[in-house]
Amino acid sequence: MNIILKFIAFIFFFKLGSAPIETVPNPSTEEAPSIRNHREEQIAKRWDSYVNSKYSFTIQYPYMLGNNKISLLQEKNIFYIFGRNGLNIEFKIPLILGKNIESEDDIRKFIQEQYGKNCQLFPEYNKMVETNFVRLNTIVNTEKEGCSATPTSLLHYSPTEKKIVLIEKDQSPLIDLQDGQQTDYLSEMIGSFQFLDESKKLQKNHVTKNMSLAGKIQETEDYINEIDNNPFGYVVCKGGILGLSTEGASVISYYDSNALVKVAAIFFGENGKTEENIYLNNGNVVFIDSLTTEYDMPFYMEGSKNKSETESKYYFKNEVLTNWIEEGKEVDQKSQKFKEEADRFPGEFDDLGFNKLKEGVSCK
């Protein structure tokens, strides 16, 4: 399912009631269509969704900026999204969560716990905190001595869920660097934050990968490149298996320590062959790149030559086929053709002896 981001405008109020409302431009409406499409494409390919069950919230964030992996870490009620951006500059964005916030006094205490007892709310706070996010200095006197609150920090309060969040903006922008374009995605990340209904049973804390085909392809390509370009190399085992096809099969397995990460298999037949590169992650098949070559006559006959080639790419979750691209076109998941192909793989994995291969071996 494609990630659908809710782009929001942040409403900033000045301390004086007569001051005009200041809004931050919404990238989804202010940008040219080509730039907006680029942003949405990159978000679909390179973002994760995090769900926390204790504080019942979700936020989407990029798992890659440029060539740098981004991480999320929890320390009690503080969640850090950190790493290096596309310009290779370090950043760290804290999200500070509070529960059971029911009154003005609770809001004030929460802010004072973070920034000092001298932080006081402006009278206008109750008109502002129920909007999406507001800058902290619009509801708190951040200039008062003994109040260490960062003026540009953002606050959101949900009276329905009785929760509050403070997001401290890092000085280093959340820049991604793709296709020669520099794009700051901080507004999209903050705009994706939502408190969830606690009455609905939530899974334990988890990160969900974007399940769109475009996102899955990008994620898989990143993983394959990581496997194929490992500078430390692998333990490689070679062997042959009879009985998988009329002429047998050859198998090369690649191990990172004792973990099986790749199998290169060739299935031979009288009238053709199938070459498969099978990639595994944490013991499960995640992707197969397959090329089937059909001969115009049995290979042992003089003059035999290739008649056709068909390339297929298979994407798996928990070793169940989820997507199949044949000759550049996605096969309908509801079709009988897809079902028959999906049913084929468990038997093939058993024939290849994956359970035995996954145990790890010592070979040259």
N, C-alpha and C positions, 0 to 999 in steps of 0.2 A: 504494500500500500504506500502510495506516495506520501511523503511528509508534507502536511499542509501547515504552513506557518502563519500565525496571526500577527501581522505587522501592526504595531500600534504607534500612536503619536504620544510623546511624553508632554504632559501639560505642566509648565513651570509657572508658578505664581511668585511675584515679588512680595516683599514683606508688607508693603503698603497696599491697602485694599483698593486704592485707585489705580494701581499700576496695571498696565495691560497684560493679557495672557500671552505667554511666549510658548510657541510650539516648536518641537524639533522636526525637521522635514522627514517624512516617511519615505524610505527608499523605494517602497513598492509603488508609490504614486508620483514621486518627484523625478525619478530617473527616466531616461529614454528607454523605450521598449527593449532595445538590444542589450543595454546594460542590465536592466531588470531581469531579462531572460537568462543572462549569464549568471547572475547572483542565484536565481532559483535553481539553475542547473547544478551549480557547485554545491548548494545546500543539499539537493537530492542525492548527490554522489558521495559527499564527504562529511555528513553529519550523523551523530548518534542521538537517541532520545534516552534520557535518564529518568527513572521513576524511583522515588523514595517512599517507602510504605509508612515509616514512622511519622514523618512530617507531611505525608500525603501531598507531594508536589511532583511536577515533572518539568524538565527543562531540556531543550535541545542545544547541542554544542558541536563544533567541528572536531572530529577525531584526527584530522590532519590539517595543518596550515603550511602551505608549501610542501616541503618534504619532512616536516616535523610532526611527530605524534603528540597529541594533546591528551592530558590525563585529568581524572576527577578523583579527589581524595576527600574523605570525611573525617573530621575531628570533632566529636561530640555534635554540637548543633551548627557547626560551620562546615561548609562545603567549598572546596577550592577547585577551580578550573584553571589549570596552569600548563606551562610548557614554553615553547618558543614560537613566535608567529612567523609568517611567511618571509619576513625580513631578518629572521634568525635572532630576534630580540626577545629576551625572557619576559614573561608576564605572569601574573597571578591574580585571579579575580575571586575574592571571597563572597559567598552567599551565607548570610547569618540568619538562621531561622528561629522563630519563636512560636510556641503553642499556648493555647488557653488565654489568648489576649482578648479580653471582653470589654475593657473600659479605657477611658482617657488615662487613668492612673496606671493601667497595665502597659499602655503604649509608652508612657513617660519612663516607667521603670525599666522597660526593655531597652530603650535608647540610653538611659543612664548607665545600665550595666555594661554597655559596649563602650561608651565614650565619656563617662564621668557624671557625677551627681549634679553638676552645675548646668547640664543641658536642660533647657526648659522649652516647652511647646508654645508656639504662638497660638492665640485664641482661634485663628482661622483653621487650625489643623483638621477639625472635623469636616470641613468642606473639601478637603484635599485628599486625605488618605484613602478614601473609598474610590478614587479614580485608579487607573492602572498603576503607574509609578510616578512619584513626584521626587524632585530633588530635595534632599534633606534640609537644605538651608531655607526652604520655603515653609517649613513647619517647625523648625528648631533654630534657636538663636545660636548658630555655630560660632559666632564671633565672641561669645562670652568667655571670659577666662575660666579655665577649668573644664571646658567642654572641648574634647578633642575630635569631635565629629568632622568628617571630611565634607565640605559643602556640596560637592558634586555627587556624593553617594546617593543612591536611589532607594526609596522606600515604597513598599506596597503592603496594605493592610486589607484583610478580608474579614469583615464583621460576620459574614455567614459562616465561614469555616473557623473563625476566631484564631487566625494565624497571621503572622507578620514576617516579612523578609526585608533584609537590608542587603543591597548589592553595592560593593565598593568598586568603583570603576578604576581600573589600572591605568597608569599613565601611558603604557605601551598599548597601541591599538591592536585590535583583534584582526590583523591583516592576513588575508590569504593571498598567495601569489600563484596564479594559474593562468596559463595561456598568455603570459606577458602582462596580465592585468593585476593591479593591486586593489583589493577591496576590503573595506573595514566592515565586519559583520557583527559588531557589538550590539547594534540596535535590534538585529534579528534574534540574537541569542537572548537578550533581555525580554524581547517581545514574546518569546516562546514560553516563558515561565508561566505556570498555572498551578494554583492550588487545586487539589482533587477532592471529590466528595468522599469523606471518610466512611459514609454509610455503605459504600460499595467496597467489597472485599478486594484488596490489592495484592498483587504478587509481592514477594520479598524484593528488596532493592535490586534493580536490574537495569542494564543498558540494553536497549533494543536497537539493532541495526536497521537502517532504512531498508524496507523490503521491496522497494521499487526495483524493476529490472535494471535500470540505469545505475542505481546505487549498488546493487549486487554485483554488476559487472565491474564497476570501479573497485569495489572492495576486494573482489576475487583477483583482479589484475594486480593490485597492490600486494596481495599475499603471494601470488605466483612469482612476482618479481623478487620478493624477499627470499623465497625458497631457491629460485634458479640462480640468484646472484649472491648467495651466501659465500663470503670470502674465505670462510674457514673450511669449506668442503664438507663431505659426508662420508660415512661408511657405506660402501657400495657392495651389494650382493647380486650376483648374476646366476641365472639358472633357467632351465627349461621345464615346461609342464606338458605332459601328453594327455590327450583326452578332451581338452577344451575345444578343439576344432579338429577338422579332418587331418590336418598336418601338424597339430600341436601348437605350442605357444612358447615364446621366450619372455622372461620377466627379469627386470632389473629393479631392485628396491633400494631406496636411499634412506639412510638413518641419520638423524641428528641426535647424537648420543645413542640412546636406545629407542628413541621415538621415530616411528615410521612416518615420513613426511611426503614421500612421492614413490609411485610405482610406474615404470614405463613398460608397457606390455604390448606385444605384437601377436595377434592371432592369425595363423596361417590356414588357408583353405585352398582347395583345388582351383577355384575360380576367383580368388581374390584374397585380400588380407585386411585386417583392421588394426590400426596403431592407436594406442590409447596412452595418454599421460594422465595419471590419476593422482590428485593432490589430497592430502589428509591434514587435518588440524585437530589436535587433541584426540587422535585415534579415530576420527570420523572422516569419511570421504566428503569433501566439500565441492570438488570440481573435477570434471573429466573433459579433456580435449581429445576428440576422436576423429580419425581420418580413415574412411573405408574406401579401398581401391578395388574395383571390379575389373577382372580380365575378360578379354573377348573370347578366350578359350582356356582350358586348363593350363596352368603354368608350365607343365612338363612337355607341352606340345610345341613343336618348333614354330616360331613366328608369333608366339603368344605376346600380347601387349596390353597395356592399360586401356580399358574401355571408358571408365568414368571414375570420378572421385567425389565423395560426399563428406563434408566436414560437419560435425555436430559438436555443440558445447552444452554440457549438462551441469546444472547447478543443484546442489543438495543441501538439505538441512536435516540433521540427525540421520543421514544416509537415506533420506527419502527425497526423490526427485521433485524439485519445485519449479524449475524452469528448463526448457529445452529449446535451443536455437539451432535450427538446421539450415545450412546454406544461407546464413544471415537473416533468417526469418524465424520468429518465435512460433512454436507449435502450440496450438490451443490446448490448455491444460484439461479441458473437459472432453477432448476428443478421445475416441477409442485408440487411436494411434499413440497418443501420449500415455494412456493407461497401460497399454501393452509394453511400451518401452520402460515405464516405471517398474512394472512387475519383473522385468528381466534382470535388473541390477542386483537384487539380493542374492540371487543364484550365482551371478558372476562373481560377486565378492567372496562367496563361499568357495567357489571353484579356484579362485586365486589364492585361497588359504590365508585370507587377511588376518584371521584370529591368530594364526601361527606367526605370520609376519610381524604383527603388532607386538609380539612378546619381546622382540629385539634379538639380534643375533650377533655373533662374532665371526666376521668373514673378511676376506680381502677383495 
